[in-house]
Amino acid sequence: MSVFMIIPAPRPALFRFLLMPILLGCGALPTVAMAQTAASAETTPQTSDPIGFSAADLEYDPNTEVVTAKGNVIANRDGYVVRADTIVWNRTTGQVVAEGNIRTVGPEGDVAYGDKVELTDALKDGVINNMLVVLADKSRLAANRGARKDGVYTLNYAAYTACKVETADGCPKKPSWEVKAVKVVYDPAKKRVDYEGARIELFGLPVIPLPFLSHPVGTKAGSGFLVPSIGFSRNNGVELEQSYYWRITQNRDVTGSVTAFSDAAPLGRVNFRSLEKYGAVDLTAYGTYSDRISTSGVESSVGKNVFRGYLEGTGRFQFDPAWSFSASGRYASDRTFLRRYDISRDDRLRSTFSAERIGDKSYFSLAGWAVQTLRTGDPQGLAPIALPEIDYRLRMDAPVVGGTFQLQANSLAIARTEGQDTQRAFASAKWDLRTINGLGQEVNFTMLARGDVYNSDNNASTLTAIYRGETGWQTRSIFAAAADVKWPFVGKAFGGTQIFTPRVQVVAAPSISNLKIPNEDSRAVDLEDSNLFALNRFPGYDRFEDDYRITYGFDWALRKTNFTADVNLGQSYRLSNRASIFPDGTGLSDKASDIVGRSEFRFKNIIKLTHRFRLDKDNLAIRRNEVDATIGSRGTYLQAGYLQLNRNIGPTLEDLNDREEIRLAGRVRVARYWSVFGSTILDLTDANEDPSILSDGFDPIRHRLGVSYDDDCLSLSLTWRRDYQPVGDSQRGNSFLFRLAFRNLGV
């Protein structure tokens, strides 16, 4: 039987007076009529004065002013709760001593366990032997002895870990890491842990001294130092990065870091993030002083101890369901800064802005963009700047004939500091109708009418002649019509369901004066399975395919429980003798196009194989051969990619160069938490594919090899990487990166 008792706190005389009618001189009270379960006692609201007791037996000695509660005892006051086998309260000294299976709960949800607890009668101050504190996020603090004063825990020679200490089946588990310190202070109200003389131990071995470590607990981040990272690179030597996180407000933060190098000046980095009512902003800046090396291939200094840096920012705002604004910017001080400090390997940096309105049947965009080239020998003056690009589209149901109409108006202005300037505007109307006839055939009809106006100058600065167009004002009218028929057949095959869909498309477009128009956005043209049945197989708007043609092919699919297959194949044939505007080698320059196709096979989540190809129509030579394969599970897998572009295109078209490369990556899990990973990229391009290069056809670009450990609270890896292509002060050589991340430890 449990008993419940409210004992007023202010004065011993009042306490005895209130108990007199119950005790009547007796020395012990084995039972009391009012009973309450432990759960209700823990949650019953109390005033600021009384202590609530729930116990199997309650004894009171009026001579010594000692109350002794035994048997599943629960005492609570002002949000603090103590559970124990025995609790002894000395009314004279105000001391509360709890022993046996002790569990104390604070108002913030922190739980402390111990063998013996000595508290004041406020229940929030005291000393606990063999102390274990389980924090609100389930992380743990442990010490032989600790104290709690005003709700703040102080532990001497303590340990902290956020790792699980039990396996899924309840067996004890040694944590992967723990922080041991001379002194630990935990404030549940601030939800923060501060250490003095701390060190981090990995698998029981002390590895990182952190004398001033501090971190928050719970789901909310707080300001403080992050765990440092260590690495080595051929460019900069040994690297040590230390970061500090500043939580400005609940929706804004800043992370600042300094990376010290053995062979270079320190590198600074600042990242600012803000989440506002209508959107978010993310800004990053890098900066350092170092020597710059020429990218011409000759090791010569072009700047001694000069400032070098990089800026990057993104932002997006959604003002209402229709209107949004987004912007992104990237700028580097020179062409090799990003490579040298291993920030990015992009060879072009694009900055953009866009204001959009998306309605139920309309779309409006006002956009602009600029490009900074990082390619060796690529003049920055020829890089385009688009300001602005305006696009408006309106879709409506077509009366009488059915289907839909789409009206579009578009304008674009492209400028270059040392190259061709182009302005463009067009308006178009497009009609689409999709029907299914009585035979089950899907029939699509399309008609397009468009009028273009162009103006350009300084055309001779464009290196490729077919991209220049004619100087001054040019106009163009475009008309096209197409009919597309698909006829699916469904049946059983190979224990599953197969779908065979023949497809035929007829397109008619009168002759257009394409070459008088500058070509800014339709350069990288290539026949693929994705554009075989497109109305215009040029990308962009500056070129339009003007001809009469028929395109034919088929799709085949197989669906089984654990296996799927998708295959398509097709070709087109021009019905006129008109000269083609497609460059040789694109697969579209002759009357009959090359043959293109794609196949994809999946087996459960273990195997995925995708193959894209283009075959020469005359001799079936492989002009495009692209394979991507993934085999394995999440822990152990192999990824392979192979690309060969042998389109027989001369070096005069810089957007259509041939190449051949292979990409390999894999990971093998060698133990429950340990794995080995690696990747490589090999350039297989030789003089037969690109006469302008001197490669022997087997030229490594980059590879890496590493080992990693990942469990519920720790992630670490050691990676070796070798780069083979030097550019300026980004040298070829080896780099080592040691990554260490403590989950639930940080700010």
C-alpha positions, 0 to 999 in steps of 0.5 A: 500500500502506498501513502501520500502526505503533504507536509508544510515547510515553513515552521516545525511548530506548525508542522507538529500542530497539523500532524497532531490529530493524525499522530496522537502521540504515536511514533509511527504511521504505517497507513494513511487513508489517502493513497496516490500512485507514483505517476500521479504524485509526480505530476500533481501540481504543488504550491511553492511551500509543501513537499508531497510524499508518496510511499509504502510506509511513512514514519515521523519522529516528533522528538528528532523532527525526522520523517522517514519514507520507505518503499517506492518513495516519490517526493516533489516540490516546485517541479523537482521530483525525487524517487528512491527506495528510502527518503529521510527528511530532517526537519531541523536541518532541512536535509533530505537524504535519498538512497536506493534506486535514486532518480531525480527529475528537474523541471527542464526534463533532465534526469539524474541517477545515483546511489545516494543523494543529499538534498536540501528540502527545496529538492533542487540543491544537493550532492549525489554520489555515483552520479549519472545525468541523462539530458533531454536529448538522451546524452549522458554525464557521469561522475563519481560525485556531483552537486546540484545548486539552483538546478545547475549540475557541477561534476568533477572528473566527469565524462560525457557522451551522446552515444548509445550505451546499449545495443538494440537487444539491451546489451551494454555497449561501449561508446565510440567517443566520450569527453572526459574533463576535470570539471563539467557544468551543466545548466538545464535552463540554458541547455548548455554544457561547459568543460574545464580541462576536457579531452575527447577519447576515441575508442578509449584512447585520448586523441584531442585536447579541448581545454575550453570546450562548450556545447549545447544540448537538445535540438537548438544550436548555440554559439561555440567552437566546432570540432577542428578538422585536419588535412594535408594537401600538395598545394598547402601542406598540413591543414588545421581548420578551427571554426566558431559558430555564432547563433545570432538569433533563432533565425540567423547564424554566422560560422567563421573559420580559420585554416592554418597551413604549413606551406601557405598563409592562413585562409579565412572563411565566413558563412552567414545564414538567415531564414526570414518570413518570405525566404532565406539567404546564404552567403559565404566569403573566403580570403587570404594572401598568397602568391599567384602563378600564371595559368599559361603553363609556365611557372611564373609569378603574376602576383606576390603576396596578393589578396585572393578570395571567393564570394558565393551567395544564394537567396530565394524569397516566396512573397505569395503563392504566385510571386518569387525571387531568387538570386545566386552569385559566384566570383573568384579573384583568379582562375586557380584559387578554388582549385588550390584550396579545394573549394570547387573544381568548376571551370565556370562560375555563373551568377543569376537572378530571377523574378517569377510569377507562376499562375494557373495558366500563365508564367512570367520571368524576368531574369539575368545572368553572367559568367566568369570563366576559369578555363585556361586560355578562355578570354573573359571578355568573350563571356556573355552577360544576359541582362535582361531575359524576359519570358511570358507564357499564357496557356488557354483552351482552344475553342472549336478545334479543342486542345490547348493554345500557348502564347509566348513572348520572349526577349534577351539582351546579351553583351560582352566586354570584348565580344559580340553583342546580341539582342533578340525578341520573338512572339509565338503561338503553339497549338497542341491536341492529344487524342486516343482513337478507337484503335487505342492509338495516342495521336498528338497534333502540334502547330507552331508559328513564331516571329523573331527580331535580332540585332547584333554587332561586333560579330567578327569577334565570335571565333566560330563562323557559323555562330556569328550571324549577320551584323545589324537587324535581322528578322525571321518567320517560323512555321512548323506542324507535326503529327505524332502517333503511338500505338501501345501493345500490352501482353504477358512475357517472361513471367511479367507484363511487356509493353511494346509501343511503335511510334511515328512522327511527321514534321513539316517546317518551311525553309528558314534563314537560320545562318543570318541569325546569331547563335547564342543558345543553340550550339551544343547540339547532338542527336540523343534519345531525349530529343529524337522526337522533339519538334526542334532538335536544336537546344534553345531558340536561336536555331530551328530545324527547318525541314520535312522529316519522318521519325520512327522508333519504338519503346519496349518495357518489361515489368516483373516483381523484382525486375524492370526493363526499358528499351527505346530505339529510333531514327529520322529521315529527311524527306527533302533534298535541302541542305542541312544546317546541322554540323557534320558529326551531330548525327543529323547532317544527312538525310537519314540520321544516325540510330539512337537508343537507350536501355535501362535495367533494374533488379530490386534495389541491387542493380541499375544499368543504363546504356545510351548509344548512337550508331553511325547510319552507314557503318554502325560505328559507335558515335556515342557510347555511355554506360552508367551502372550501380551494383550493390547495397547501401553499404557495399556497392560499385558505380561505373560510368563510361562515356565515348563521344566519337562523332568525327567532328573537327576541332573548329566547333568548341562546343562539340569536342569528342572525348572518352573517359571512365569513372569508377567508384565503390564502397565495401563494408568490411565490418559493421561500422567500417568501410573502404571506399575509392573512386577514379576518373581516367581520360581515355581521349586520344588523338583519333578523337581529338587531334588537338591533344597530345594524350596517349589515351590513358591519362588519370585525372584524379583518384581517391582512396579512403577508410571510414567509420560510421555509427550512431554517434561518430563519423570519421574517415581518412582519405588519400587523393591524387590530382594529375592535372596542374593548373597554375598554383594548383599543383599535381600531387597527393592530398590527405584529408582526415574528417571527424564528426561527433554527432550531437556534439557541437553548436 
